[in-house]
Amino acid sequence: MVASPMAGWAQVFISLMLVLAVLIGTLWLLRRLQGGLSFSSQGLRVAGGLSLGGKERVVVLDVNGQLLLLGVSPGGVTLLQALEDMPRRDHPAAGGVPALLRRWQHDRNRS
């Protein structure tokens, strides 16, 4: 008995749909499981950032009201300074990141 070419394509199509359904289901399940294992990002936000080159950045991170000045590069993330006694106006990084960098450099030169 010879099967028609159309029956062969239908079997390939159904197999492909089954594989895609299993893949999507697995990805959905992994996302649900990871959601329960990760910590909440409440109280953690990027207050500002400044690009220093192609892949280097300086970022101000607000962690529950504590401002952290971070250097970010392809090699990793480095804590440059915990910013204390910052004037708190409307925004934690009032004056923007350039003002924070000027203050950090000024404080660093005084030491």
CYANA upper distance limits for C-alpha pairs under 8 A (distance plus 0.5 A):
  3 ALA  CA      7 ALA  CA      7.19
  3 ALA  CA      8 GLY  CA      7.95
  4 SER  CA      8 GLY  CA      7.37
  5 PRO  CA      9 TRP  CA      7.06
  6 MET  CA     10 ALA  CA      6.72
  7 ALA  CA     11 GLN  CA      6.77
  8 GLY  CA     12 VAL  CA      6.89
  9 TRP  CA     13 PHE  CA      6.58
 10 ALA  CA     14 ILE  CA      6.62
 11 GLN  CA     15 SER  CA      6.62
 12 VAL  CA     16 LEU  CA      6.63
 13 PHE  CA     17 MET  CA      6.73
 14 ILE  CA     18 LEU  CA      6.69
 15 SER  CA     19 VAL  CA      6.78
 16 LEU  CA     20 LEU  CA      6.72
 17 MET  CA     21 ALA  CA      6.58
 18 LEU  CA     22 VAL  CA      6.76
 19 VAL  CA     23 LEU  CA      6.71
 20 LEU  CA     24 ILE  CA      6.60
 21 ALA  CA     25 GLY  CA      6.54
 22 VAL  CA     26 THR  CA      6.59
 23 LEU  CA     27 LEU  CA      6.71
 24 ILE  CA     28 TRP  CA      6.62
 25 GLY  CA     29 LEU  CA      6.65
 26 THR  CA     30 LEU  CA      6.67
 27 LEU  CA     31 ARG  CA      6.71
 28 TRP  CA     32 ARG  CA      6.80
 29 LEU  CA     33 LEU  CA      6.71
 30 LEU  CA     34 GLN  CA      6.55
 31 ARG  CA     35 GLY  CA      6.60
 32 ARG  CA     36 GLY  CA      7.28
 33 LEU  CA     37 LEU  CA      7.15
 34 GLN  CA     38 SER  CA      6.64
 41 SER  CA     45 ARG  CA      8.24
 43 GLY  CA     62 ASP  CA      7.91
 43 GLY  CA     63 VAL  CA      6.07
 43 GLY  CA     64 ASN  CA      5.05
 43 GLY  CA     65 GLY  CA      8.09
 44 LEU  CA     61 LEU  CA      7.75
 44 LEU  CA     62 ASP  CA      6.27
 44 LEU  CA     63 VAL  CA      5.15
 44 LEU  CA     64 ASN  CA      6.83
 45 ARG  CA     61 LEU  CA      6.42
 45 ARG  CA     62 ASP  CA      5.84
 45 ARG  CA     63 VAL  CA      7.21
 46 VAL  CA     59 VAL  CA      7.63
 46 VAL  CA     60 VAL  CA      6.56
 46 VAL  CA     61 LEU  CA      5.08
 46 VAL  CA     62 ASP  CA      6.55
 47 ALA  CA     59 VAL  CA      8.16
 47 ALA  CA     60 VAL  CA      5.88
 47 ALA  CA     61 LEU  CA      6.02
 47 ALA  CA     62 ASP  CA      6.45
 47 ALA  CA     92 PRO  CA      7.35
 47 ALA  CA     93 ALA  CA      6.62
 48 GLY  CA     59 VAL  CA      6.34
 48 GLY  CA     60 VAL  CA      5.71
 48 GLY  CA     61 LEU  CA      7.78
 48 GLY  CA     93 ALA  CA      7.39
 48 GLY  CA     96 GLY  CA      7.21
 48 GLY  CA     97 VAL  CA      6.40
 49 GLY  CA     57 ARG  CA      7.34
 49 GLY  CA     58 VAL  CA      6.06
 49 GLY  CA     59 VAL  CA      4.69
 49 GLY  CA     60 VAL  CA      6.54
 49 GLY  CA     97 VAL  CA      6.49
 50 LEU  CA     57 ARG  CA      6.08
 50 LEU  CA     58 VAL  CA      5.73
 50 LEU  CA     59 VAL  CA      6.94
 50 LEU  CA     97 VAL  CA      6.96
 50 LEU  CA     98 PRO  CA      8.00
 51 SER  CA     55 LYS  CA      8.26
 51 SER  CA     56 GLU  CA      6.66
 51 SER  CA     57 ARG  CA      4.88
 51 SER  CA     58 VAL  CA      6.97
 52 LEU  CA     56 GLU  CA      5.78
 52 LEU  CA     57 ARG  CA      5.70
 52 LEU  CA     58 VAL  CA      7.58
 53 GLY  CA     57 ARG  CA      7.63
 55 LYS  CA     73 SER  CA      6.43
 55 LYS  CA     74 PRO  CA      7.09
 56 GLU  CA     71 GLY  CA      7.93
 56 GLU  CA     72 VAL  CA      6.22
 56 GLU  CA     73 SER  CA      5.11
 56 GLU  CA     74 PRO  CA      7.84
 57 ARG  CA     71 GLY  CA      6.49
 57 ARG  CA     72 VAL  CA      5.62
 57 ARG  CA     73 SER  CA      7.08
 58 VAL  CA     69 LEU  CA      7.51
 58 VAL  CA     70 LEU  CA      6.18
 58 VAL  CA     71 GLY  CA      5.18
 58 VAL  CA     72 VAL  CA      6.58
 59 VAL  CA     69 LEU  CA      6.39
 59 VAL  CA     70 LEU  CA      5.65
 59 VAL  CA     71 GLY  CA      6.91
 59 VAL  CA     72 VAL  CA      7.74
 59 VAL  CA     97 VAL  CA      8.15
 60 VAL  CA     67 LEU  CA      6.97
 60 VAL  CA     68 LEU  CA      6.06
 60 VAL  CA     69 LEU  CA      5.22
 60 VAL  CA     70 LEU  CA      6.73
 60 VAL  CA     93 ALA  CA      8.06
 60 VAL  CA     97 VAL  CA      7.55
 61 LEU  CA     67 LEU  CA      6.16
 61 LEU  CA     68 LEU  CA      5.61
 61 LEU  CA     69 LEU  CA      7.04
 61 LEU  CA     70 LEU  CA      7.82
 62 ASP  CA     66 GLN  CA      6.07
 62 ASP  CA     67 LEU  CA      5.15
 62 ASP  CA     68 LEU  CA      6.95
 62 ASP  CA     92 PRO  CA      8.13
 63 VAL  CA     67 LEU  CA      6.88
 63 VAL  CA     68 LEU  CA      8.09
 65 GLY  CA     92 PRO  CA      8.35
 66 GLN  CA     82 ALA  CA      8.04
 66 GLN  CA     83 LEU  CA      7.84
 66 GLN  CA     84 GLU  CA      8.04
 67 LEU  CA     82 ALA  CA      6.59
 67 LEU  CA     83 LEU  CA      5.75
 67 LEU  CA     84 GLU  CA      7.67
 67 LEU  CA     92 PRO  CA      8.15
 68 LEU  CA     79 LEU  CA      7.60
 68 LEU  CA     80 LEU  CA      8.22
 68 LEU  CA     81 GLN  CA      6.62
 68 LEU  CA     82 ALA  CA      5.05
 68 LEU  CA     83 LEU  CA      6.20
 69 LEU  CA     79 LEU  CA      6.71
 69 LEU  CA     80 LEU  CA      5.94
 69 LEU  CA     81 GLN  CA      5.75
 69 LEU  CA     82 ALA  CA      6.62
 69 LEU  CA     83 LEU  CA      7.23
 70 LEU  CA     77 VAL  CA      7.12
 70 LEU  CA     78 THR  CA      6.05
 70 LEU  CA     79 LEU  CA      5.13
 70 LEU  CA     80 LEU  CA      5.81
 70 LEU  CA     81 GLN  CA      7.70
 71 GLY  CA     77 VAL  CA      6.18
 71 GLY  CA     78 THR  CA      5.53
 71 GLY  CA     79 LEU  CA      6.88
 71 GLY  CA     80 LEU  CA      6.84
 72 VAL  CA     76 GLY  CA      6.60
 72 VAL  CA     77 VAL  CA      5.09
 72 VAL  CA     78 THR  CA      7.00
 73 SER  CA     77 VAL  CA      6.87
 81 GLN  CA    104 TRP  CA      8.43
 86 MET  CA     92 PRO  CA      8.36
 87 PRO  CA     92 PRO  CA      8.26
 87 PRO  CA     94 ALA  CA      7.89
 88 ARG  CA     92 PRO  CA      6.09
 88 ARG  CA     93 ALA  CA      8.31
 88 ARG  CA     94 ALA  CA      7.48
 89 ARG  CA     94 ALA  CA      6.72
 90 ASP  CA     94 ALA  CA      7.49
 93 ALA  CA     97 VAL  CA      7.13
 93 ALA  CA    100 LEU  CA      7.78
 95 GLY  CA     99 ALA  CA      5.91
 95 GLY  CA    100 LEU  CA      7.91
 96 GLY  CA    100 LEU  CA      7.14
 97 VAL  CA    101 LEU  CA      6.61
 98 PRO  CA    102 ARG  CA      6.71
 99 ALA  CA    103 ARG  CA      6.71
100 LEU  CA    104 TRP  CA      6.52
101 LEU  CA    105 GLN  CA      6.54
102 ARG  CA    106 HIS  CA      6.56
103 ARG  CA    107 ASP  CA      6.55
104 TRP  CA    108 ARG  CA      6.50
105 GLN  CA    109 ASN  CA      6.60
106 HIS  CA    110 ARG  CA      6.86
107 ASP  CA    111 SER  CA      7.14
